[in-house]
Amino acid sequence: MATETAAKPKGSMRVGVQKFGTFLSGMIMPNIGAFIAWGLITALFIEAGWLPVAELGGFGTDAEGNPNTGLVGPMITYLLPLLIAYTGGRMVYDVRGGVVGAIGTMGVIVGAGIPMFIGAMIMGPLGGWTMKKIDKIWDGKIKPGFEMLVNNFSAGIWGAALALIGFYGISPLVEAFSTAAGNVVQFLVNNGLLPLTSIFIEPAKVLFLNNAINHGVLTPLGVQQSLEDGKSILFLLEANPGPGLGILLAYMFFGRGIAKASAPGAAIIHFLGGIHEIYFPYVLMRPLLILAAIAGGMTGIATLAVTNSGLVAPAAPGSIIAVLAQTARDSYFGVILSVILAAAVSFLVASVILKTSKQKDDDGDEGGLAAATSRMESMKGKKSSVASNLTGGGNVAVIAGPIQNIVFACDAGMGSSAMGASVLRNKIKAAGYPDVKVTNASIANLRDDYDVVVTHQDLTERAKPATSSAVHVSVDNFMNSPRYEEIVDLVKESRSDRADSGGAHAAGNAAEEAVGGTSPDSRGAGAHAAAASADGEESASDILVAESVVLSGSSTSRDAAIDEAGQLLLARDAVDEGYLRAMHEREESVSTYMGSFLAIPHGTNAAKGHIRKSAVSFVRYPEGIDWNGKEVKFVVGVAGVNNEHLHILSSIAKVFTDKAQVAQLEAATSAEEILEIFRKVNA
């Protein structure tokens, strides 16, 4: 596992703005498809569109003389802001936060009477955050059976209150801000000053601050302008691929070493794929090249202003394909010309800089492409799966800053990954880093915001596409893999600059750490495990009972052992027959052998509907059985609803990483002794 570490981004205003921009982007980007749909409908069906249709474009009157509403107006006024608000609320407090945020945003929309994108970006997260705080007031205090009543009415009452607050309080403020911002933009346009915005936008792109500008200001204002005028120049202030293309072309002709060799591929990714960050390392190698980007950007904006051209909707990603798809019907000449001229000017300026510069581009120099890529990833705060390929390091993991989140992934996200997460969590905690979050998830639920992803060697290729920015570690068993020590060392290396504070931080957090740890989101294992640890024995007794413990199993093969463990779950009415079949399906895809003579057969992710309640079975085979070439003496069958099984799995993991505890399990003469061993671990 070759890794390269980069320095942690320093706390600064840049980092704060970057995080804010990332949050804004998180609300906009998942809904870009809706923006594109609206843009296509607008370009096609409005009165000045390619295929004018009054009923769809919203012009003219119907048979009764009433104005046609069409699709364009309602989509931009209601659909898009509500989608943004829901996404923002969900980012803060899952679906519940999204629903409340959308309700509150409706008040802002109706109160202002115009598309309320900025209002949605305020009310969505605000609704999620306030609902989260309100729920904490009675968390754990609701009488059994009244949970749904309280949850539904609290969300409804607070959502209605937020809608009124949005209508009377927020909408006038947001409307005033939108008007003022629009006036500023119009002033720049009227006075020919809009090209000067490139002085700020182009450096902001390289520093990953563009999301705050683009999604926080330009996109909302651009949509409003597009609704009024049928197009907006604002959509191309940041998305124009011309400036970056010019810089990469200059490297193709006048660069040296690996920078010149990689520039053609980077140009294709940038121009056709729309991934602008691919050219950032080239600018960081020659900081003076930012002048080329600024000159190209100013030229492109000036061309758009002179030709009165624009897009009907945002172009995301900034690919020439996306740009042309969103170009207004009367703007193709101006938009294409702006891209060509921006690239040409950027190319000329960059060529002069490269020809007159004495700095080397080869990998041995401090300013080489590899170092520049590392600096870029440090500023970004995470590994760039695209930029890393520039240096031939596509298979080399790059950690930008300290490791914070590690996830164990398996097919179902229930058993083997939970065990492995518990083992590694304890190792990292013992090393003095309890704030590193180690969780588990199914491969289907992986997101690209983890630092390290651990999978069984048979599942690694399935996990990589969803988590391309992470370091991937393959193991052959989840219980005692030697790769865990490598991960611990990687954590130490990535956080070496915090070594002095690590011990104090560990002591301060030790009291908060339960055996299962904590989780960064509601889908991980730790959140429930931490709660369960406060009532460890009760959770264990609910899930693993004496009736489900067999000290001497009768099976002699893997499949028979799975049946035996599954029948114990079936006897408790915890699962139905479909779950037993799914246990075999899971075993055929990836082995559930854990190491330390342990296997934990469980169903596939699709089989969760066959689980009626959480339960665990325990079968011991004193003579051992063959499990895909591995000796297994303990088989633990697992079925879990809402992660309720994870605390006992954490306890099992602690037992099986302790040779003395394994010896006690081998020597136990009663089911009560087995249960007592786990109760001691829980204490």
C-alpha positions in Angstrom: 0.0 0.0 0.0 2.2 2.8 -1.3 1.0 6.2 0.0 2.1 9.7 -0.2 1.1 12.2 2.5 0.6 15.9 2.0 0.5 18.6 4.6 -2.8 19.3 6.2 -4.4 22.6 5.0 -3.8 25.3 7.6 -6.8 26.8 9.3 -7.5 30.0 7.4 -10.1 32.1 5.8 -9.4 30.3 2.5 -10.2 26.9 4.1 -13.4 28.4 5.7 -14.6 29.8 2.4 -13.7 26.5 0.7 -15.7 24.5 3.1 -18.6 26.9 2.8 -18.4 26.7 -1.0 -18.3 22.9 -0.8 -21.5 23.0 1.3 -23.2 25.2 -1.2 -22.0 23.0 -4.0 -23.4 20.0 -2.2 -26.9 21.6 -2.4 -26.6 22.5 -6.1 -24.7 19.7 -7.8 -27.0 16.8 -7.0 -29.8 18.8 -8.7 -27.9 19.9 -11.8 -29.9 17.3 -13.8 -33.0 19.3 -12.9 -31.4 22.5 -14.0 -30.4 20.9 -17.3 -34.0 19.6 -17.8 -35.4 23.1 -17.2 -32.8 24.6 -19.5 -33.6 22.2 -22.3 -37.4 22.7 -21.9 -36.7 26.5 -21.9 -34.5 26.4 -25.0 -37.0 24.3 -26.9 -40.4 25.5 -26.0 -40.4 29.2 -25.0 -41.7 31.7 -27.5 -38.2 32.4 -28.8 -37.1 28.7 -28.6 -36.3 26.2 -31.2 -39.8 24.5 -31.1 -42.2 27.1 -29.5 -45.1 25.4 -27.8 -47.4 27.7 -25.9 -48.7 25.1 -23.4 -45.1 24.0 -22.5 -43.3 27.3 -22.9 -45.8 29.3 -20.9 -46.8 32.0 -23.4 -50.0 33.0 -25.1 -53.5 31.9 -23.7 -55.5 28.8 -23.6 -58.9 28.1 -25.2 -60.7 30.0 -22.4 -58.4 33.0 -22.6 -56.3 32.3 -19.6 -52.5 32.7 -19.7 -50.6 29.4 -20.2 -48.5 28.5 -17.2 -46.4 25.9 -19.1 -43.5 24.0 -17.5 -40.9 26.7 -17.5 -42.3 29.0 -14.8 -43.4 26.4 -12.3 -40.2 24.5 -12.6 -38.0 27.5 -11.9 -40.3 29.0 -9.3 -41.1 25.9 -7.3 -39.4 22.7 -8.4 -35.7 23.8 -8.4 -35.7 25.8 -5.2 -37.6 23.1 -3.3 -35.1 20.5 -4.6 -32.2 22.6 -3.4 -33.9 23.2 0.0 -34.6 19.5 0.4 -31.0 18.6 -0.5 -29.6 21.2 1.9 -31.9 20.1 4.8 -31.0 16.4 4.2 -27.3 17.2 4.3 -27.8 18.5 7.8 -30.4 16.1 9.2 -31.2 13.4 6.7 -34.7 13.1 5.2 -36.4 14.6 8.2 -34.3 17.8 7.8 -34.9 17.8 4.1 -38.7 17.7 4.4 -38.8 20.5 7.0 -36.3 22.6 5.0 -38.5 22.3 1.9 -41.6 23.3 3.9 -39.9 26.4 5.2 -38.7 27.3 1.7 -42.2 27.3 0.4 -42.9 30.3 2.6 -40.0 32.2 1.1 -41.0 31.3 -2.5 -44.6 32.5 -2.0 -43.5 35.5 0.0 -41.1 36.8 -2.7 -42.9 35.7 -5.8 -39.7 35.1 -7.7 -37.3 32.1 -7.9 -35.8 31.8 -4.5 -32.5 29.9 -4.9 -30.7 31.9 -2.3 -33.7 31.6 0.0 -33.7 27.9 -0.5 -30.0 27.7 0.3 -30.8 29.4 3.6 -34.0 27.8 4.6 -33.1 24.2 3.6 -30.1 23.9 6.0 -31.8 26.1 8.6 -34.8 23.8 8.6 -32.6 20.7 9.0 -30.5 22.2 11.8 -33.4 23.6 13.8 -35.3 20.3 13.5 -32.3 18.4 14.7 -32.0 20.7 17.7 -35.7 20.4 18.5 -35.6 16.6 18.3 -32.8 16.5 20.9 -35.1 18.2 23.4 -37.1 15.0 23.8 -34.6 12.4 22.6 -35.1 9.3 24.7 -38.1 10.7 26.6 -40.9 9.7 24.3 -43.2 6.9 25.7 -43.1 3.7 23.6 -45.8 3.7 21.0 -45.9 7.5 20.7 -42.7 8.0 18.6 -44.5 8.3 15.2 -47.1 10.7 16.6 -44.5 13.0 18.2 -42.1 12.8 15.2 -44.8 13.6 12.6 -46.5 16.4 14.5 -43.2 18.0 15.6 -42.0 18.1 12.0 -45.4 19.4 10.8 -45.7 22.1 13.4 -42.2 23.3 13.1 -42.3 23.2 9.3 -45.5 25.3 9.3 -43.8 27.8 11.7 -40.7 28.0 9.4 -43.0 28.6 6.4 -44.5 31.6 8.2 -41.1 32.8 9.2 -39.9 32.5 5.6 -43.0 34.3 4.3 -42.9 37.3 6.7 -39.2 37.4 7.7 -36.8 35.8 5.4 -38.3 36.5 1.9 -38.1 40.3 2.2 -34.4 40.1 3.2 -33.5 37.6 0.5 -35.4 39.5 -2.1 -33.6 42.7 -1.1 -30.2 40.8 -1.3 -31.1 39.4 -4.7 -32.1 42.8 -6.0 -28.9 44.4 -4.7 -26.7 41.7 -6.2 -28.5 41.9 -9.5 -28.0 45.7 -9.5 -24.3 45.2 -9.0 -24.0 42.7 -11.8 -26.0 45.0 -14.1 -23.7 47.9 -13.1 -20.7 45.9 -14.2 -22.4 44.9 -17.4 -23.5 48.5 -18.2 -20.0 49.9 -17.6 -18.1 47.2 -19.3 -16.5 46.0 -16.1 -17.8 42.4 -16.0 -14.5 41.0 -17.5 -12.7 42.2 -14.4 -14.4 39.5 -12.4 -11.9 37.1 -13.8 -9.3 38.7 -11.6 -11.1 37.0 -8.7 -12.7 34.0 -10.3 -9.6 32.4 -12.0 -7.4 32.5 -8.8 -10.4 31.3 -6.8 -10.8 28.2 -9.1 -7.2 27.1 -8.5 -7.6 27.6 -4.7 -10.9 25.6 -4.8 -12.9 28.7 -3.7 -15.0 28.9 -6.8 -17.9 26.9 -5.4 -18.8 29.7 -3.0 -18.8 32.2 -5.9 -20.4 30.0 -8.5 -23.0 28.2 -6.6 -23.6 30.9 -3.9 -24.0 33.9 -6.2 -23.6 33.4 -9.9 -26.0 30.4 -10.4 -28.9 31.9 -8.4 -28.5 35.3 -10.2 -28.0 33.6 -13.5 -31.2 31.7 -13.2 -33.1 34.8 -12.4 -31.6 36.6 -15.3 -32.3 33.7 -17.6 -35.9 33.6 -16.6 -36.3 37.3 -17.5 -34.1 37.5 -20.6 -34.0 33.9 -21.8 -30.2 33.6 -21.2 -27.5 34.7 -18.8 -23.8 35.5 -19.3 -23.2 34.7 -15.6 -23.3 30.9 -16.3 -20.1 31.2 -18.2 -18.0 33.4 -15.9 -16.5 30.4 -14.2 -17.5 27.5 -16.5 -15.8 28.6 -19.7 -13.2 25.8 -20.6 -11.2 28.2 -22.8 -8.7 29.6 -20.3 -7.7 26.2 -18.9 -7.5 24.7 -22.4 -5.1 27.4 -23.5 -2.7 26.7 -20.6 -2.7 23.0 -21.4 -2.0 23.7 -25.1 0.9 25.8 -24.1 2.4 23.0 -22.1 1.9 20.6 -25.1 4.1 22.9 -27.2 6.5 24.5 -24.8 6.5 22.4 -21.6 9.1 19.8 -20.6 9.3 16.4 -19.0 6.2 14.7 -17.6 4.2 18.0 -17.8 4.5 18.1 -21.6 3.8 14.4 -21.9 0.6 14.5 -19.8 -0.8 17.8 -21.1 -2.7 16.2 -24.1 -4.6 13.8 -22.0 -5.3 16.5 -19.4 -6.6 18.7 -22.2 -9.1 16.1 -23.3 -10.3 15.5 -19.8 -10.6 19.3 -19.2 -12.3 20.3 -22.5 -14.6 17.3 -23.1 -15.0 15.9 -19.6 -15.4 19.3 -17.9 -13.1 18.5 -15.0 -11.3 21.8 -14.7 -9.2 20.8 -11.7 -7.0 18.8 -14.1 -5.2 21.9 -15.1 -4.7 23.4 -11.6 -1.4 21.6 -10.9 0.0 23.0 -14.1 -0.7 26.5 -12.9 0.7 25.7 -9.4 4.0 24.7 -11.1 4.2 28.2 -12.6 2.1 30.5 -10.4 2.7 33.2 -12.9 0.4 31.3 -15.3 -2.6 32.6 -13.3 -2.1 35.7 -15.5 -2.8 33.5 -18.5 -6.0 32.2 -17.0 -7.1 35.7 -16.0 -6.4 37.1 -19.5 -8.3 34.2 -21.1 -11.2 34.6 -18.7 -11.5 38.3 -19.3 -11.3 37.8 -23.1 -14.1 35.2 -23.0 -16.4 37.4 -20.8 -15.7 40.4 -23.0 -16.7 38.4 -26.1 -19.9 37.3 -24.5 -20.7 40.8 -23.5 -20.0 42.3 -26.9 -22.1 39.6 -28.7 -24.8 39.6 -26.1 -24.5 35.9 -25.7 -25.2 33.5 -22.8 -26.5 30.2 -21.6 -30.1 29.3 -20.6 -29.0 27.2 -17.6 -25.8 26.2 -15.7 -23.2 24.2 -17.6 -22.1 21.5 -15.1 -19.5 20.1 -15.5 -17.7 22.8 -17.5 -17.4 20.6 -20.6 -17.7 22.1 -24.0 -20.5 19.6 -24.5 -22.5 20.9 -21.5 -21.8 24.5 -22.6 -23.2 24.0 -26.1 -26.2 22.0 -24.8 -27.2 25.0 -22.6 -26.4 27.7 -25.1 -29.3 30.0 -26.0 -30.6 29.8 -29.5 -29.2 33.2 -30.5 -25.9 32.7 -28.8 -24.0 29.9 -30.5 -21.7 32.2 -32.4 -20.9 34.3 -29.3 -20.4 31.4 -27.0 -18.2 29.4 -29.4 -16.2 32.5 -30.2 -15.7 33.3 -26.4 -14.3 29.8 -25.8 -12.0 30.0 -28.8 -10.7 33.5 -28.0 -10.3 32.7 -24.3 -8.2 29.6 -25.2 -6.2 31.6 -27.8 -5.3 34.5 -25.4 -4.6 32.1 -22.5 -2.3 30.0 -24.9 -0.4 33.1 -26.0 0.2 34.4 -22.5 1.1 31.0 -21.1 3.5 30.3 -24.0 5.4 33.5 -23.3 5.6 32.6 -19.6 6.8 29.0 -20.3 9.3 30.1 -22.9 10.9 32.8 -20.6 10.7 30.7 -17.4 13.8 28.9 -16.2 12.0 26.6 -13.8 12.2 22.9 -14.7 9.2 20.6 -15.1 10.8 17.3 -14.4 9.8 15.2 -11.4 13.1 15.7 -9.7 12.5 19.4 -9.3 10.5 20.9 -6.4 8.2 22.6 -8.8 7.5 19.4 -10.7 4.1 18.1 -11.6 4.0 15.6 -8.8 4.8 18.2 -6.2 2.3 20.6 -7.7 -0.4 17.9 -7.7 0.3 17.2 -4.1 0.0 20.9 -3.2 -3.3 21.1 -5.1 -4.7 18.1 -3.3 -3.6 19.6 0.0 -5.5 22.8 -0.8 -8.5 20.8 -1.9 -8.4 18.8 1.3 -8.6 15.4 -0.3 -7.1 13.2 -3.0 -7.9 14.1 -6.6 -8.6 10.9 -8.5 -8.2 12.7 -11.8 -5.1 14.8 -11.1 -3.2 11.9 -9.6 -3.2 10.2 -13.0 -1.1 13.1 -14.4 2.0 11.8 -12.6 1.5 8.2 -13.4 0.2 7.8 -9.8 -3.2 6.5 -10.6 -2.6 3.5 -8.4 -0.8 5.4 -5.7 -2.9 6.7 -2.8 -2.3 10.3 -1.9 -3.5 11.4 1.6 -4.0 15.2 1.8 -4.1 16.0 5.5 -4.8 13.8 8.5 -6.9 10.7 8.1 -10.3 11.3 9.7 -12.7 8.7 8.3 -12.2 5.0 7.6 -14.9 2.7 6.4 -15.1 -1.1 6.2 -17.3 -2.1 3.3 -18.9 -5.5 2.5 -21.8 -6.6 0.4 -24.5 -6.2 3.1 -22.8 -3.8 5.5 -23.9 -5.9 8.4 -21.6 -8.5 9.6 -18.0 -8.9 8.4 -17.5 -5.2 7.9 -18.8 -4.4 11.4 -16.4 -6.9 12.9 -13.5 -5.5 11.0 -14.4 -1.9 11.9 -14.5 -2.8 15.6 -11.1 -4.5 15.5 -9.4 -1.6 13.7 -11.3 1.0 15.8 -9.8 -0.5 18.9 -6.3 -0.6 17.4 -6.4 3.0 16.3 -7.9 4.0 19.7 -5.0 2.2 21.5 -2.5 4.0 19.2 -3.8 7.3 20.6 -6.2 8.5 17.9 -9.8 8.0 19.2 -11.1 10.8 17.1 -10.5 8.8 13.9 -13.9 7.6 12.9 -14.1 3.9 11.8 -17.4 2.8 10.5 -18.9 0.1 8.3 -21.3 0.3 5.3 -22.5 -1.8 2.4 -20.8 -1.1 -0.9 -24.0 0.2 -2.3 -24.1 3.0 0.3 -20.4 4.1 -0.1 -19.8 7.8 -0.7 -16.6 9.4 -2.0 -15.8 11.3 1.3 -13.8 8.6 3.1 -10.0 8.7 3.5 -9.5 5.0 3.7 -11.7 2.2 2.4 -11.1 -1.4 3.6 -12.7 -4.3 1.8 -12.3 -8.0 1.3 -9.9 -8.6 -1.5 -12.8 -10.0 -3.6 -14.8 -6.7 -3.3 -12.1 -4.1 -3.8 -12.8 -3.5 -7.5 -16.5 -3.0 -6.7 -15.8 -0.4 -4.1 -13.2 1.7 -6.1 -15.6 3.4 -8.5 -17.7 4.8 -5.7 -14.7 5.9 -3.6 -12.1 6.8 -6.1 -10.6 9.6 -3.9 -9.8 7.2 -1.0 -6.9 4.9 -0.2 -8.1 1.3 -0.8 -6.9 -1.6 1.4 -7.7 -5.2 0.6 -7.7 -7.9 3.3 -8.3 -11.6 3.2 -10.0 -11.6 6.6 -11.5 -9.0 8.8 -10.4 -10.3 12.2 -6.6 -10.3 12.3 -5.3 -9.0 9.0 -1.7 -7.7 9.1 -2.9 -4.8 6.9 -4.4 -3.3 10.0 -1.0 -2.4 11.4 -0.2 -0.7 8.1 -3.4 1.4 8.4 -2.5 2.4 11.9 1.0 3.4 10.7 -0.7 5.4 7.9 -2.9 7.2 10.4 0.2 8.1 12.5 2.1 9.3 9.4 -0.8 11.4 8.2 -1.3 13.0 11.6 2.3 13.3 12.6 2.0 17.1 12.8 -0.5 16.6 15.6 1.4 14.0 17.6 1.9 16.3 20.5 -1.8 17.0 20.9 -2.9 13.5 20.1 -2.4 12.1 23.6 -4.3 14.9 25.3 -7.1 14.7 22.8 -7.2 10.9 23.3 -7.5 11.3 27.1 -10.3 13.9 26.6 -12.3 11.7 24.4 -11.7 8.3 26.1 -14.7 8.7 28.3 -16.9 9.3 25.3 -15.7 6.2 23.3 -17.9 3.2 23.7 -16.8 -0.2 22.6 -18.5 0.4 19.2 -17.2 3.9 18.7 -19.0 6.7 17.0 -20.2 7.2 13.4 -20.2 10.2 11.1 -23.6 9.5 9.8 -26.8 7.6 10.6 -26.0 4.8 8.2 -22.8 3.8 9.9 -22.5 1.2 12.6 -21.0 3.3 15.4 -24.0 5.6 16.2 -26.1 2.7 17.4 -23.2 0.9 18.9 -22.4 3.9 21.1 -25.9 4.1 22.3 -26.1 0.4 22.9 -22.9 0.4 24.9 -24.7 2.4 27.6 -26.9 -0.6 28.1 -24.5 -3.3 26.9 -25.9 -6.3 28.8 -29.5 -5.6 27.8 -28.5 -5.3 24.2 -26.5 -8.6 24.3 -29.3 -10.5 26.1 -31.8 -9.3 23.6 -29.8 -10.4 20.6 -27.8 -13.4 21.7 -29.7 -15.7 24.0 -28.8 -19.1 25.5 -31.3 -20.9 23.2 -29.2 -19.7 20.3 -25.9 -21.1 21.6 -24.8 -24.6 20.5 -21.6 -25.9 22.1 -21.1 -28.8 19.8 -22.4 -28.3 16.2 -23.4 -31.3 14.2 -22.4 -30.0 10.8 -19.3 -31.1 9.0 -19.2 -28.7 6.0 -19.5 -25.0 5.4 -22.9 -25.1 3.8 -24.3 -27.3 6.6 -22.9 -25.0 9.2 -24.6 -22.0 7.6 -27.9 -23.9 7.7 -27.3 -24.8 11.3 -26.6 -21.2 12.3 -29.5 -20.0 10.2 -32.0 -22.5 11.7 -31.3 -21.0 15.1 -32.2 -17.6 13.8 -35.3 -19.1 12.2 -36.3 -20.8 15.5 -36.3 -17.4 17.2 -38.6 -16.1 14.5 -35.9 -13.5 13.7 -35.8 -14.3 10.0 -37.8 -16.2 7.4 -36.7 -18.9 5.0 -35.6 -16.3 2.4 -32.9 -15.0 4.7 -31.4 -18.5 5.0 -31.1 -18.7 1.2 -29.5 -15.2 1.2 -26.9 -16.4 3.7 -25.8 -19.0 1.1 -25.8 -16.4 -1.7 -23.6 -14.1 0.4 -21.1 -16.9 1.0 -20.9 -17.7 -2.7 -20.0 -14.1 -3.5 -17.6 -13.4 -0.7 -16.4 -15.6 2.2 -17.5 -14.6 5.7 -14.4 -16.2 7.2 -13.0 -13.6 9.7 -9.8 -15.3 11.0 -9.2 -16.6 14.5 -11.3 -19.7 13.6 -14.4 -17.6 13.2 -17.0 -17.2 10.4 -20.0 -15.0 10.6 -22.5 -16.0 7.8 -25.2 -13.4 7.1 -27.6 -12.4 4.3 -27.0 -10.1 1.4 -28.0 -6.5 1.4 -31.1 -7.2 -0.6 -32.2 -9.7 2.0 -32.8 -7.2 4.8 -36.5 -7.4 4.1 -36.5 -11.0 5.3 -35.3 -9.9 8.8 -38.1 -9.7 11.4 -35.9 -8.8 14.4 -32.3 -8.6 15.3 -30.7 -11.9 16.5 -27.3 -13.6 16.6 -26.7 -17.4 16.8 -23.5 -19.0 18.1 -22.4 -22.5 17.1 -19.1 -24.1 18.2 -17.3 -26.9 16.3 -14.6 -28.3 18.6 -13.1 -30.5 15.9 -13.2 -27.7 13.4 -14.7 -27.7 9.9 -13.3 -26.7 6.5 -14.4 -23.2 5.4 -13.1 -22.5 1.9 -9.7 -23.9 2.9 -9.7 -22.3 6.4 -10.3 -24.0 9.7 -13.4 -22.7 11.5 -14.4 -23.6 15.1 -17.0 -20.9 15.7 -19.9 -19.9 13.5 -21.9 -16.8 14.4 -25.1 -16.3 12.4 -26.1 -12.7 12.1 -29.4 -10.9 11.3 -29.8 -7.2 12.2 -32.5 -4.6 11.9 -31.4 -1.0 11.9 -27.9 -2.0 13.0 -29.1 -3.4 16.3 -26.7 -6.3 16.1 -23.6 -4.2 15.9 -22.9 -3.9 19.6 -22.7 -7.6 20.1 -20.6 -8.0 17.0 -18.2 -5.4 18.4 -18.0 -7.5 21.6 -17.4 -10.7 19.5 -14.6 -8.9 17.7 -12.9 -7.9 21.0 -13.2 -11.5 22.2 -11.7 -13.0 19.0 -8.7 -10.7 18.9 -7.8 -11.9 22.4 -6.2 -15.4 22.4 -7.0 -15.9 26.0 -10.7 -15.2 25.4 -10.8 -17.6 22.4 -9.3 -20.3 24.7 -12.1 -19.6 27.2 -14.7 -20.1 24.4 -13.1 -23.3 23.4 -13.1 -24.6 27.0 -16.7 -23.4 27.9 -19.0 -26.1 29.1 -22.3 -24.2 29.0 -24.2 -21.6 27.1 -24.2 -19.3 30.1 -20.4 -19.3 30.1 -20.4 -18.2 26.5 -22.8 -15.4 27.3 -20.8 -14.4 30.4 -17.6 -14.0 28.3 -19.3 -11.4 26.2 -20.9 -9.7 29.2 -17.4 -9.2 30.6 -16.3 -7.6 27.4 -19.4 -5.3 27.5 -18.7 -4.2 31.0 
